[in-house]
Amino acid sequence: MFARLSPTEPLLLVQGLAKSFGSLVAVDGVDLAVREGTITGLIGPNGAGKTTLFNLIAGTLAPSAGTIVFRGERIEGEPPDRIFRRGLARTFQIPRPFPQMTVLENLMLVPLAQSGERFWNNWLRPGAVAREERAARARAMEVLDFCALAEKAQTPAGQLSGGQLKLLELARVLMIEPKLILLDEPAAGVNPALIETLLERILALHRRGVTFFIIEHNMDVVMRACDPVVVMAQGRVIYAGSGEGARRDRRVLDAYFGDLPE
């Protein structure tokens, strides 16, 4: 059972989080909170530590120090599959589908602990295996329709465009109905028409109660979708607040453009 959150408790709370690679400090004592029901943006110049932070939260990397609390329970150092089961999912800046498998098959692989994963169940419990497969297929087609990919269901994933691959990344994490989705640069390398589709899907999911934490360099997407906005530079959080406030904040301007004259 997941711990119940109080009305004031963040869905995700990061405190004193740090990660070093030898003498390189990639994340340096980060404190931040993601409130339930928000689309929180994470921006900053290249090399600020944003993706490393996501890797720490999602369990891909173990922190050198600090705590990560999700839904009232500490998760730092847990393996990615356990964090995924908790309802915290992430996508990648460079999509990682199984290119030879169809779009539909990529989604049907996602549900965890399927009976068919144990080969003997195909002989001992064929009915249960078939029921689970039908349910996974139905759920996958529902998700593909929502993500505007239903027409690509039987297309090998390796044949999709860059924007369609980003939609497939989103579709795969939706198979578990997550509470929090970490999106790593969803608009990067995507044509404007598909950016609009992707943004529409994110906003529609937000209206359904899904919380997002998004790394994004496309400031138009950030300003249209994200509130609040967190800014990182040199491994640290230097600003947290509104997008308009970030545009005027001296620390943010200096991080992007260098020390500016008074």
For each residue, the residues with C-beta under 8 A, 3 or more apart:
1:
2: 71 72 73 86 87
3: 71 72 73
4: 72
5: 9 10 11 36 71 72
6: 9
7:
8:
9: 5 6 13 72
10: 5 13 33 34 35 36 69
11: 5 34 35 36 70 71 179 180 211
12: 33 34 57 68 69 70 88 180 213
13: 9 10 32 33 34 67 68 69 70
14: 17 30 31 32 33 53 57 66 67 68 69
15: 31 66 67 69
16: 29 30 31 65 66 67
17: 14 27 29 30 31 53 56 63 65 66 67 68 76
18: 25 27 28 29 30 63 64 65 66
19: 25 26 27 49 52 56 61 63 64
20: 23 24 25 26 64
21: 24 26
22:
23: 20
24: 20 21
25: 18 19 20 28 235
26: 19 20 21 49 52 235
27: 17 18 19 30 49 52 53 56 63 235
28: 18 25 49 234 235 236
29: 16 17 18 65 66 236
30: 14 16 17 18 27 49 53 66 232 235 236 237
31: 14 15 16 17 237
32: 13 14 230 237 240
33: 10 12 13 14
34: 10 11 12 13 38 40 180 211 213
35: 10 11 38 40 211
36: 5 10 11 179 211
37: 206 209 211
38: 34 35 211 212 227 228
39: 202 203 206 211 212 214 225 226 227
40: 34 35 211 212 213 214 226 227 228 229 230
41: 214 216 222 225 226 227 228 229 230 243
42: 50 53 213 214 215 216 229 230 231 232
43: 50 215 216 217 219 222 229 230 231 232 246
44: 48 49 50 231 232 233 255
45: 48 233 255 256
46:
47: 234
48: 44 45 232 233 234 235 255
49: 19 26 27 28 30 44 52 53 232 234 235 236
50: 42 43 44 53 54 215 232
51: 54 55 93 184 215
52: 19 26 27 49 55 56 61
53: 14 17 27 30 42 49 50 56 57 232
54: 50 51 57 58 90 182 184 213 215
55: 51 52 58 60 61
56: 17 19 27 52 53 59 60 61 62 63 68 76
57: 12 14 53 54 68 88 90 182 213
58: 54 55 80 83 88 90 182
59: 56 75 77 78 79 80 82 83
60: 55 56 80
61: 19 52 55 56
62: 56 76 77
63: 17 18 19 27 56 66 68 76 77
64: 18 19 20
65: 16 17 18 29
66: 14 15 16 17 18 29 30 63 76
67: 13 14 15 16 17 74 76
68: 12 13 14 17 56 57 63 74 75 76
69: 10 12 13 14 15 72 73 74 75
70: 11 12 13 73 75 83 86 88 180
71: 2 3 5 11 86 87 179
72: 2 3 4 5 9 69
73: 2 3 69 70 86
74: 67 68 69
75: 59 68 69 70 78 82 83 86 88
76: 17 56 62 63 66 67 68
77: 59 62 63
78: 59 75 82 83
79: 59 82 83
80: 58 59 60 83 84
81: 84 85 112
82: 59 75 78 79 85 86
83: 58 59 70 75 78 79 80 86 88
84: 80 81 88 89 112 176
85: 81 82 112 176
86: 2 70 71 73 75 82 83
87: 2 71 176 177 178 179 180
88: 12 57 58 70 75 83 84 178 179 180 182
89: 84 173 176 178 180 181 182
90: 54 57 58 173 181 182 183 184
91: 95 166 169 170 172 173 181 182 183 184 186
92: 95 96 169 184
93: 51 184 185 188 215
94:
95: 91 92 165 166 168 169
96: 92 169
97: 101 103 106 157 158 160 165 168 169 172
98: 101 105 106 109 157
99: 156 157 158
100: 156 157 158
101: 97 98 105 106 109 156 157
102: 105 106 153 154 155 156 157
103: 97 106 107 144 149 152 153 154 155 156 157 160 168 171
104: 107 108 137 140 141 144 153 154
105: 98 101 102 108 109
106: 97 98 101 102 103 109 110 157 168 172
107: 103 104 110 136 139 140 143 144 171 172 175
108: 104 105 111 133 136 137 140
109: 98 101 105 106
110: 106 107 172 173 175 176
111: 108 114 132 136 139 175 176
112: 81 84 85 176
113: 117
114: 111 117 129 132 133 136
115: 118 121 125 128 129 132
116: 121 122 129 132 133
117: 113 114
118: 115 121
119: 122
120: 123 124
121: 115 116 118 124 125 126 128 129
122: 116 119 125 126 129
123: 120 126
124: 120 121
125: 115 121 122 128 129
126: 121 122 123 129 130
127: 130 131
128: 115 121 125 131 132
129: 114 115 116 121 122 125 126 132 133
130: 126 127 133 134
131: 127 128 134 135
132: 111 114 115 116 128 129 135 136
133: 108 114 116 129 130 136 137
134: 130 131 137 138
135: 131 132 138 139
136: 107 108 111 114 132 133 139 140 175
137: 104 108 133 134 140 141
138: 134 135 141 142
139: 107 111 135 136 142 143 175
140: 104 107 108 136 137 143 144 153 175
141: 104 137 138 144 145 150 153
142: 138 139 145 146
143: 107 139 140 146 147 171 174 175
144: 103 104 107 140 141 147 149 150 152 153 171
145: 141 142 148 149 150
146: 142 143 171 174 201 204
147: 143 144 167 168 170 171 174 201
148: 145 167 197 201
149: 103 144 145 152 153 164 167 168 171
150: 141 144 145 153
151:
152: 103 144 149 155 160 164
153: 102 103 104 140 141 144 149 150
154: 102 103 104
155: 102 103 152 159 160
156: 99 100 101 102 103 159
157: 97 98 99 100 101 102 103 106 160 165 168
158: 97 99 100
159: 155 156
160: 97 103 152 155 157 164 165 168
161: 164 165 191 194
162: 165 166 189 190 191
163: 166 167 189 190 191 193 194 195 197 198
164: 149 152 160 161 167 168 194
165: 95 97 157 160 161 162 168 169
166: 91 95 162 163 169 170 186 187 190 194 198
167: 147 148 149 163 164 170 171 194 197 198 201
168: 95 97 103 106 147 149 157 160 164 165 171 172
169: 91 92 95 96 97 165 166 172 173 186
170: 91 147 166 167 173 174 181 183 186 198 201 202
171: 103 107 143 144 146 147 149 167 168 174 175
172: 91 97 106 107 110 168 169 175
173: 89 90 91 110 169 170 176 178 181
174: 143 146 147 170 171 177 178 205
175: 107 110 111 136 139 140 143 171 172
176: 84 85 87 89 110 111 112 173
177: 87 174
178: 87 88 89 173 174 181 210
179: 11 36 71 87 88 210 211
180: 11 12 34 70 87 88 89 210 211 212 213
181: 89 90 91 170 173 178 205 210 211 212 213
182: 54 57 58 88 89 90 91 212 213 214 215
183: 90 91 170 186 202 212 213 214 215 216
184: 51 54 90 91 92 93 215
185: 93 188 215 216 217
186: 91 166 169 170 183 190 198 202 214 216 221
187: 166 190 195 198 199 216 217 218 221
188: 93 185 217 218
189: 162 163
190: 162 163 166 186 187 194 195 198
191: 161 162 163 194 195
192: 195 196
193: 163 196 197
194: 161 163 164 166 167 190 191 197 198
195: 163 187 190 191 192 198 199 218 221
196: 192 193 199 200
197: 148 163 167 193 194 200 201
198: 163 166 167 170 186 187 190 194 195 201 202
199: 187 195 196 202 203 221 224 225
200: 196 197 203 204
201: 146 147 148 167 170 197 198 204 205
202: 39 170 183 186 198 199 205 206 212 214 225
203: 39 199 200 206 207 225
204: 146 200 201 207 208
205: 174 181 201 202 208 210 212
206: 37 39 202 203 209 210 211 212
207: 203 204
208: 204 205
209: 37 206
210: 178 179 180 181 205 206
211: 11 34 35 36 37 38 39 40 179 180 181 206
212: 38 39 40 180 181 182 183 202 205 206
213: 12 34 40 42 54 57 180 181 182 183
214: 39 40 41 42 182 183 186 202 222 225 226
215: 42 43 50 51 54 93 182 183 184 185
216: 41 42 43 183 185 186 187 219 221 222 226
217: 43 185 187 188
218: 187 188 195 221 222
219: 43 216 222 223
220: 223 224
221: 186 187 195 199 216 218 224 225 226
222: 41 43 214 216 218 219 225 226 229 243
223: 219 220 226 243 244
224: 199 220 221
225: 39 41 199 202 203 214 221 222
226: 39 40 41 214 216 221 222 223 229 243
227: 38 39 40 41 242 243
228: 38 40 41 240 241 242 243
229: 40 41 42 43 222 226 239 240 241 242 243 245 246
230: 32 40 41 42 43 237 239 240
231: 42 43 44 237 238 239 240 246 249 251 252 255
232: 30 42 43 44 48 49 50 53 235 236 237 238
233: 44 45 48 236 238 251 255
234: 28 47 48 49 255
235: 25 26 27 28 30 48 49 232
236: 28 29 30 49 232 233
237: 30 31 32 230 231 232 240
238: 231 232 233 251 252 255
239: 229 230 231 245 246 249 251 252
240: 32 228 229 230 231 237
241: 228 229 245 246 249
242: 227 228 229 245 246
243: 41 222 223 226 227 228 229 246 247
244: 223 247 248
245: 229 239 241 242 248 249
246: 43 229 231 239 241 242 243 249 252
247: 243 244 252
248: 244 245 253
249: 231 239 241 245 246 252 253
250: 253 254 260
251: 231 233 238 239 254 255
252: 231 238 239 246 247 249 255 256
253: 248 249 250 256 257 260
254: 250 251 257 258 259 260
255: 44 45 48 231 233 234 238 251 252
256: 45 252 253
257: 253 254 260
258: 254
259: 254
260: 250 253 254 257
261:
262:
